[in-house]
Amino acid sequence: GAILSLSLGQPHPILDGNVKRVLARFFMVEGWYGVKKVENLLWSLSDTITPKDNVTEFNQAMMDLGASLCSRSNFNCEACPLVSQCQAYANNQVKAFPNPKPKKEKPKKQAYHLIINADNKVLMEKRPSSGIWGGLFGFFEFESLQDVETFIAQQGLNGKVQSIESFVHIFTHFELTIHPQILKLDTIPDCVHDNPLIWFDLTEHPEVGLAAPTKKLVKLLGTMG
């Protein structure tokens, strides 16, 4: 539309970034204009207001307006010739329009961390070298509470599992909600597991590499006694 309008003077609407911003504010168009439905609405509005005569001057003025008085952040509404009819200005919502691109929601995952506690020590395993927290020590991790209970039964451990408050650990590409489960034992058992194990002393804090959520839980366990 811009080429036909500006070079040939034909009555075609235009919709560059500056014009989109002017229209989005003037009509308070909801939604990010990268969405086809919103873009189509803006095209329709542009078509509706584009005059049959002097179209070149009109479209150039719209682009200039969006680039100057109606810029994204340094707008000057008081000097704008459209201010008396601008819906965003009337509702004190100029900063909110156009609506920004919505942030992509991160996938959410769940993990259950089993904390086996005996004599002020907690059992940890060394995580595989590949994957998150590779090579660091952490608590046993499971995908479900049922998996936790199955592991406890397989290891022949006796005791009641206590759930403590869950927390969220945020990665670049997803969010992990960790549900800590504490199994308190009277004596230190002989546990068998694929990965190397250590009994981490909560009173001495030995120098070993810990995964980030493990550090948080160790600190919490120290306050629980």
C-alpha positions as CSV (number, residue, x, y, z in Angstrom):
1,G,0.0,0.0,0.0
2,A,2.8,2.4,0.8
3,I,4.3,2.3,-2.7
4,L,1.0,2.8,-4.4
5,S,0.0,5.6,-2.0
6,L,3.2,7.6,-1.7
7,S,4.6,7.2,-5.3
8,L,1.4,7.1,-7.3
9,G,-1.0,8.9,-5.1
10,Q,-3.6,6.1,-5.2
11,P,-5.9,5.8,-2.2
12,H,-4.4,2.8,-0.5
13,P,-3.9,2.4,3.3
14,I,-0.4,1.9,4.7
15,L,0.6,0.1,7.9
16,D,4.2,0.5,8.9
17,G,5.4,0.4,12.5
18,N,4.7,4.1,13.1
19,V,1.2,3.9,11.7
20,K,0.4,0.8,13.7
21,R,1.4,2.7,16.9
22,V,-0.7,5.7,16.1
23,L,-3.8,3.5,15.3
24,A,-3.2,1.2,18.3
25,R,-3.3,4.3,20.6
26,F,-6.0,6.2,18.9
27,F,-8.4,3.3,18.9
28,M,-7.0,1.5,21.9
29,V,-6.5,-1.7,20.0
30,E,-5.9,-4.6,22.4
31,G,-3.3,-7.3,21.6
32,W,0.2,-7.4,20.1
33,Y,0.2,-6.4,16.5
34,G,2.4,-9.3,15.5
35,V,-0.7,-11.4,15.9
36,K,-2.6,-11.8,12.5
37,K,-6.0,-11.0,14.0
38,V,-4.7,-7.7,15.5
39,E,-2.8,-6.8,12.3
40,N,-5.9,-7.4,10.2
41,L,-7.9,-5.1,12.5
42,L,-5.2,-2.4,12.1
43,W,-5.3,-2.8,8.3
44,S,-9.1,-2.4,8.4
45,L,-8.8,0.8,10.6
46,S,-6.2,2.2,8.3
47,D,-8.4,1.5,5.3
48,T,-11.4,3.2,7.0
49,I,-9.6,6.4,7.8
50,T,-7.5,6.8,4.6
51,P,-9.1,9.5,2.5
52,K,-9.8,9.3,-1.2
53,D,-8.1,12.6,-1.9
54,N,-4.7,13.8,-0.8
55,V,-3.9,10.3,0.2
56,T,-0.1,10.8,-0.2
57,E,0.0,13.7,2.2
58,F,-2.3,11.9,4.7
59,N,-0.2,8.7,4.8
60,Q,3.0,10.7,5.0
61,A,1.6,12.7,7.9
62,M,0.6,9.5,9.7
63,M,4.1,8.0,9.4
64,D,5.6,11.3,10.5
65,L,3.3,11.5,13.5
66,G,4.2,8.0,14.6
67,A,7.9,8.8,14.2
68,S,7.7,12.0,16.2
69,L,4.9,13.0,18.5
70,C,3.6,9.4,18.9
71,S,6.9,7.6,19.2
72,R,7.1,4.6,21.4
73,S,8.6,6.2,24.5
74,N,9.2,9.9,23.8
75,F,5.7,10.8,22.9
76,N,4.3,14.3,23.2
77,C,0.5,14.0,23.4
78,E,-0.1,17.6,24.2
79,A,1.3,18.7,20.8
80,C,-0.5,16.0,18.9
81,P,-3.3,17.1,16.6
82,L,-5.3,13.9,17.3
83,V,-5.2,14.2,21.1
84,S,-8.8,15.3,21.6
85,Q,-10.1,12.0,20.1
86,C,-7.3,9.7,21.1
87,Q,-8.8,6.9,23.3
88,A,-5.5,5.9,24.9
89,Y,-4.9,9.5,26.0
90,A,-8.4,9.9,27.3
91,N,-8.0,6.8,29.4
92,N,-4.4,7.6,30.5
93,Q,-3.2,4.5,28.8
94,V,-0.7,5.8,26.2
95,K,2.2,3.9,27.7
96,A,0.2,0.6,27.5
97,F,-0.3,0.8,23.7
98,P,0.6,-0.8,21.5
99,N,0.5,-3.9,23.7
100,P,4.0,-5.4,23.9
101,K,4.8,-8.8,22.5
102,P,3.7,-11.3,25.2
103,K,6.5,-13.2,26.9
104,K,6.6,-16.8,26.1
105,E,5.6,-18.8,29.1
106,K,8.3,-21.2,30.3
107,P,7.4,-24.9,30.5
108,K,6.8,-26.0,34.0
109,K,8.2,-29.3,35.4
110,Q,7.9,-31.1,38.7
111,A,10.6,-32.9,40.8
112,Y,10.5,-34.7,44.1
113,H,13.7,-34.6,46.2
114,L,14.0,-37.2,48.9
115,I,16.0,-36.1,51.9
116,I,17.1,-39.1,53.9
117,N,18.1,-37.7,57.3
118,A,19.8,-39.6,60.1
119,D,22.0,-38.4,63.0
120,N,22.2,-34.9,61.6
121,K,23.4,-36.1,58.3
122,V,21.6,-36.3,55.0
123,L,22.2,-38.7,52.2
124,M,23.2,-37.3,48.8
125,E,24.1,-38.8,45.4
126,K,26.5,-37.5,42.8
127,R,24.6,-36.5,39.7
128,P,25.6,-37.8,36.3
129,S,28.3,-35.7,34.6
130,S,25.8,-34.7,31.8
131,G,22.6,-32.9,32.3
132,I,21.6,-30.2,34.8
133,W,23.9,-29.9,37.9
134,G,26.2,-32.4,36.3
135,G,28.8,-33.8,38.6
136,L,27.4,-32.1,41.7
137,F,25.9,-33.7,44.8
138,G,22.2,-33.5,45.4
139,F,19.3,-35.3,47.0
140,F,17.6,-38.2,45.3
141,E,15.3,-36.9,42.6
142,F,12.1,-38.5,41.3
143,E,9.3,-37.5,39.0
144,S,6.4,-38.4,41.3
145,L,5.6,-39.0,45.0
146,Q,4.8,-42.6,44.1
147,D,8.3,-43.0,42.7
148,V,9.7,-41.7,46.1
149,E,7.6,-44.3,48.0
150,T,8.7,-47.1,45.6
151,F,12.4,-46.2,46.2
152,I,11.9,-46.2,50.0
153,A,10.3,-49.6,49.9
154,Q,12.9,-51.1,47.6
155,Q,15.7,-49.9,49.9
156,G,14.0,-51.4,52.9
157,L,13.8,-48.0,54.7
158,N,11.3,-47.5,57.5
159,G,9.9,-44.1,58.5
160,K,7.3,-41.6,57.7
161,V,7.9,-39.1,54.9
162,Q,7.3,-35.5,55.8
163,S,6.6,-33.0,53.0
164,I,8.0,-29.5,53.4
165,E,7.2,-26.4,51.5
166,S,7.8,-26.6,47.7
167,F,9.8,-24.0,45.9
168,V,10.5,-23.0,42.3
169,H,14.0,-23.1,40.6
170,I,14.1,-21.1,37.4
171,F,16.2,-22.2,34.5
172,T,16.7,-20.4,31.2
173,H,14.2,-22.5,29.3
174,F,11.9,-23.9,32.0
175,E,10.7,-23.7,35.6
176,L,11.2,-26.6,38.0
177,T,9.0,-26.9,41.1
178,I,10.8,-28.9,43.7
179,H,8.8,-30.8,46.3
180,P,11.2,-31.8,49.2
181,Q,10.3,-35.0,51.1
182,I,12.1,-35.7,54.4
183,L,12.6,-39.3,55.6
184,K,13.9,-39.2,59.2
185,L,15.8,-42.3,60.3
186,D,17.1,-43.4,63.7
187,T,20.3,-44.9,62.4
188,I,22.4,-44.5,59.2
189,P,21.4,-47.4,56.9
190,D,23.4,-49.2,54.2
191,C,21.8,-47.7,51.1
192,V,22.6,-49.1,47.6
193,H,22.4,-46.8,44.6
194,D,23.9,-46.5,41.1
195,N,25.7,-43.2,41.8
196,P,28.4,-42.4,44.5
197,L,26.8,-41.5,47.8
198,I,27.9,-39.3,50.7
199,W,26.5,-38.6,54.1
200,F,26.5,-34.8,54.3
201,D,27.0,-33.5,57.8
202,L,24.6,-30.6,58.5
203,T,26.8,-29.4,61.3
204,E,30.1,-29.4,59.6
205,H,29.2,-28.6,55.9
206,P,32.0,-30.6,54.1
207,E,33.6,-29.0,51.0
208,V,31.7,-30.7,48.2
209,G,30.0,-29.3,45.1
210,L,26.3,-29.0,45.7
211,A,23.5,-28.3,43.2
212,A,21.8,-24.9,43.7
213,P,18.5,-26.3,45.2
214,T,20.5,-28.6,47.4
215,K,22.3,-25.6,49.0
216,K,19.0,-24.0,49.6
217,L,17.6,-27.1,51.3
218,V,20.8,-27.7,53.4
219,K,20.4,-24.2,54.7
220,L,16.8,-24.8,55.5
221,L,17.5,-28.1,57.2
222,G,20.1,-26.4,59.4
223,T,17.4,-24.2,60.8
224,M,15.0,-27.1,61.4
225,G,17.3,-28.9,63.7
